[in-house]
Amino acid sequence: MKLLVVTASTREERIGHLIADWAIQRAAAHGKFQAELADLKAINLPMLDEPEHPRFGKYRHAHTKAWSATVAAADAFLFVVPEYNYAMPPALLNAVDYLFHEWAYKPAAFVSYGGVSAGTRSVQSAKPVLTSMKIMPIPEAVSIPFVRNFLKDGRFAGEETQAKAAAAMLDELHKWASALAPLRAPHG
Ligand SMILES: Cc1cc2nc3c(=O)[nH]c(=O)nc-3n(C[C@H](O)[C@H](O)[C@H](O)COP(=O)(O)O)c2cc1C
């Protein structure tokens, strides 16, 4: 099973890549997924510039074809999301809008972070968008409040409770990815 860990923040001086590094480590420790990182800052998609609706899959641009191949190869998603103005980062919405069938019948979980709300409003804003693409968002999550308190020596040092939450989340994500596998098969 392939897990795509999507880093949704793209700002200069962001901290999202530190949280994503931790998420990749948790996936490796969990052991049931082959985890791959998709950093939206590095991928650097322009604002949606394809002429056709993505459901036709007739992509004109190389950046879309590359993003399509990355997402199509995944069996499940782990979105690492900050909260911007009570919502998901626009880079994530843009990246989702680029594609259509590549997302379908795959479960998604979140590692969210922020202030007192721990990024949970960002997650809630993403869910209706994801379900419209037939992504199944699961309730198990890692929600990190006051995230800067957990930064030490230039890295995110998660606590034991967060590591346990990550393991429980990945267990559930793997169950959903397995259950939805027949729908992802070519005949599904
Ligand atoms: C434009 C903007 C809006 C923000 N809005 C929120 C918010 O609604 N809730 C919150 O908890 N933190 C908010 N923050 C603070 C972020 O949680 C904090 O800056 C975090 O480091 C952002 O993640 P990043 O560094 O990976 O981009 C906001 C930050 C920015 C830059």
The ligand as a Tripos MOL2 file, in Angstrom:
@<TRIPOS>MOLECULE
LIG
   31    33     1     0     0
SMALL
NO_CHARGES

@<TRIPOS>ATOM
      1 C1         -2.3360   33.6750    6.6000 C.3       1 LIG1
      2 C2         -2.3170   32.9720    7.9340 C.ar      1 LIG1
      3 C3         -3.5000   32.7000    8.5650 C.ar      1 LIG1
      4 C4         -3.5010   32.0030    9.7820 C.ar      1 LIG1
      5 N1         -4.6910   31.6700   10.3470 N.ar      1 LIG1
      6 C5         -4.6920   30.8450   11.4240 C.ar      1 LIG1
      7 C6         -5.9170   30.3370   11.9350 C.ar      1 LIG1
      8 O1         -6.9900   30.6150   11.4390 O.2       1 LIG1
      9 N2         -5.8540   29.4940   12.9960 N.ar      1 LIG1
     10 C7         -4.6520   29.1300   13.5820 C.ar      1 LIG1
     11 O2         -4.6500   28.3450   14.5200 O.2       1 LIG1
     12 N3         -3.4760   29.6270   13.1460 N.ar      1 LIG1
     13 C8         -3.4750   30.4670   12.0720 C.ar      1 LIG1
     14 N4         -2.2850   30.9390   11.5780 N.ar      1 LIG1
     15 C9         -1.0520   30.6140   12.2880 C.3       1 LIG1
     16 C10        -0.4920   29.2860   11.7670 C.3       1 LIG1
     17 O3         -1.0490   28.2390   12.5220 O.3       1 LIG1
     18 C11         1.0330   29.2560   11.9090 C.3       1 LIG1
     19 O4          1.5820   30.3770   11.2390 O.3       1 LIG1
     20 C12         1.6280   28.0040   11.2960 C.3       1 LIG1
     21 O5          3.0420   28.0420   11.4730 O.3       1 LIG1
     22 C13         1.3050   27.9030    9.8140 C.3       1 LIG1
     23 O6          1.8750   26.7450    9.2400 O.3       1 LIG1
     24 P1          3.1020   26.8500    8.1960 P.3       1 LIG1
     25 O7          4.2170   27.5470    8.9570 O.co2     1 LIG1
     26 O8          3.4420   25.4500    7.8600 O.co2     1 LIG1
     27 O9          2.6370   27.6570    7.0360 O.co2     1 LIG1
     28 C14        -2.2690   31.6190   10.3900 C.ar      1 LIG1
     29 C15        -1.0760   31.9380    9.7230 C.ar      1 LIG1
     30 C16        -1.1030   32.5920    8.5190 C.ar      1 LIG1
     31 C17         0.2120   32.8550    7.8080 C.3       1 LIG1
@<TRIPOS>BOND
     1     1     2 1
     2     2     3 ar
     3     2    30 ar
     4     3     4 ar
     5     4     5 ar
     6     4    28 ar
     7     5     6 ar
     8     6     7 ar
     9     6    13 1
    10     7     8 2
    11     7     9 ar
    12     9    10 ar
    13    10    11 2
    14    10    12 ar
    15    12    13 ar
    16    13    14 ar
    17    14    15 1
    18    14    28 ar
    19    15    16 1
    20    16    17 1
    21    16    18 1
    22    18    19 1
    23    18    20 1
    24    20    21 1
    25    20    22 1
    26    22    23 1
    27    23    24 1
    28    24    25 2
    29    24    26 1
    30    24    27 1
    31    28    29 ar
    32    29    30 ar
    33    30    31 1
@<TRIPOS>SUBSTRUCTURE
     1 LIG1         1 GROUP 0 **** ****
